[in-house]
Amino acid sequence: MPQDEFVAPECSFTASHGSPWVEQGDIYRDVEFIESVDYDKDTGTVSESKLMFPLALVLGQECDLLSDAAMRLPNPPPGRSHPSTSGQALLSVLMTPLYNAELFFEGQHCSGVLESFFLGSTSNLASSVPVGGAYINSGERQPIKKGQNERYQFLHFGTNTPLVDCVIDFKHYFSVSSKHLLYTRSQCVGNVGSIFREAISQRFGFYLARIGLPDGPPSGTVSNLAP
């Protein structure tokens, strides 16, 4: 099979069944991330800067999410009971955006997000950096689709789901209040299969645990550090 005909394994997906608790691998739509809240003491006004992700996936571990739900909900999940203390509570839950793969490969998946990061939602100033991602050519796409680039996870949902192919960039993650996720269960569109969500969790953990080494001394200089 030619290299450009590679098709990633189809990611299993189950549409939302109305569960009142949050599960690992849940996909939410229209997820808000509060970037900052500013108070102007001169006018007494409060301004909020937030980003909206069309789709985002829950990275939190299933056991932790169920224990948190057992503490917060009147009817705990099956097999769980109300804890005697609040030690099972989660302050927040990690999530990661799901980017439309077509837009991602074209470098247009989050230009608005980056623009807000660098400029603020109301700024008219020119950005000091290029806004938007880089175009990814066909040769660079194959390692992403095959899972050979540890920074990314490619998800091929097939034709029997309401979702298009998506890409996760493990450098982009954020936290959302556990309470907020419980109160917005109507925004959960479904859940990825257990094998896939566990693979995502492992790959995210691997990427997050990488060791960053300091940059070497500039060319032509001698480091003062002992070997």
Secondary structure as GFF3:
##gff-version 3
##sequence-region A 1 227
A	DSSP	three_ten_helix	3	5	.	.	.	ID=ss1
A	DSSP	beta_strand	13	15	.	.	.	ID=ss2
A	DSSP	beta_strand	26	40	.	.	.	ID=ss3
A	DSSP	beta_strand	45	58	.	.	.	ID=ss4
A	DSSP	alpha_helix	62	72	.	.	.	ID=ss5
A	DSSP	three_ten_helix	86	88	.	.	.	ID=ss6
A	DSSP	beta_strand	93	97	.	.	.	ID=ss7
A	DSSP	beta_strand	99	100	.	.	.	ID=ss8
A	DSSP	alpha_helix	101	106	.	.	.	ID=ss9
A	DSSP	alpha_helix	111	119	.	.	.	ID=ss10
A	DSSP	alpha_helix	138	145	.	.	.	ID=ss11
A	DSSP	beta_strand	152	155	.	.	.	ID=ss12
A	DSSP	beta_strand	166	169	.	.	.	ID=ss13
A	DSSP	beta_strand	174	176	.	.	.	ID=ss14
A	DSSP	alpha_helix	178	183	.	.	.	ID=ss15
A	DSSP	three_ten_helix	185	187	.	.	.	ID=ss16
A	DSSP	beta_strand	188	192	.	.	.	ID=ss17
A	DSSP	alpha_helix	194	208	.	.	.	ID=ss18
###
